[in-house]
Amino acid sequence: MDPFHITSKKVLTLVMVIDKDNQKILLGYKKRGFGAHLWNGFGGKVEPGETVRQGALRELQEEAGITVDDHKIQKAGLLLFLFENDPMGLECHVYKAYEYHGEIRECEEMRPQWFDIKDIPYEQMWEDDKIWLPELLKGQDPFYGRIYLKRKPLEVEGEEEGKVTVAAAAPSSTSNVSLTMVTVPFTTAQPKSGPFALFDHRLDLNLSKIPKEIAFDGTIASYED
Ligand SMILES: CNc1ncnc2c1ncn2[C@@H]1O[C@H](COP(=O)(O)OP(=O)(O)OP(=O)(O)O)[C@@H](O)[C@H]1O
């Protein structure tokens, strides 16, 4: 049995806000939940009754306090995250925006901060971000990626430098009930890049050749712009 076979998916969004003039990117430090203690774009689960784009705009507003005009948020890609021995995949719709309204502010889930594009903290981000984010920044989008992840062992060797409370990866991905908060040590030797390690990936930079409906693993991803 293929350990990466999925039978269902959750639909998620991820918005990257970029200041082209100053060559900066807005990232948020996730304070709790799935991906806690990692820097990432802003996003979350699409709620019933909203389009993927509406979900992306809502999450950006909730997590960073800012809004983007509907026509100014551009689809940058579609990523399918597959976790070993987890039948639930995550279909992540990635957007980019170069303009926004409002004041950036912190909330109880995310702490936003601008980073120089040349100093993106990839070592404290999901390991897959370093696969696709450089392509987005180079304008090599839209892309379609399949990202295979394996749970990291919780035990770490080496000198202990600190403790971090993370959501231990339980089989059901983002479902809150399946996450257990545990405190694990981290060291300088261990990248603080979350509970999953990148196992394999395929990134296709030629999304325009892929039909609007992409069939994979017996399910259909709707690709809206
Ligand atoms: C596996 N590799 C990954 N690489 C890069 N980004 C990843 C990711 N896996 C999940 N993400 C993003 O992390 C956020 C989780 O969102 P998440 O907190 O679960 O959603 P939401 O805010 O709805 O949750 P609440 O239930 O309200 O806490 C969401 O933007 C999603 O796109």
The ligand as an ORCA input file, in Angstrom:
! r2SCAN-3c Opt
* xyz 0 1
  C       3.129     20.868      5.053
  N       3.748     22.001      4.506
  C       3.261     23.263      4.554
  N       4.027     24.190      3.969
  C       3.636     25.474      3.956
  N       2.507     25.904      4.518
  C       1.716     24.996      5.104
  C       2.049     23.642      5.150
  N       1.055     22.993      5.789
  C       0.142     23.908      6.141
  N       0.547     25.112      5.716
  C      -0.159     26.374      5.930
  O      -0.317     26.536      7.315
  C      -1.545     27.173      7.586
  C      -2.311     26.254      8.496
  O      -3.507     26.832      8.798
  P      -4.351     26.408     10.074
  O      -3.841     27.146     11.240
  O      -4.431     24.942     10.156
  O      -5.727     26.950      9.633
  P      -6.747     27.869     10.398
  O      -6.148     29.218     10.600
  O      -8.015     27.793      9.629
  O      -6.799     27.083     11.734
  P      -7.658     27.197     13.042
  O      -8.416     25.911     13.058
  O      -8.506     28.416     12.895
  O      -6.615     27.301     14.112
  C      -2.217     27.415      6.252
  O      -1.935     28.717      5.797
  C      -1.530     26.392      5.370
  O      -1.552     26.787      4.025
*
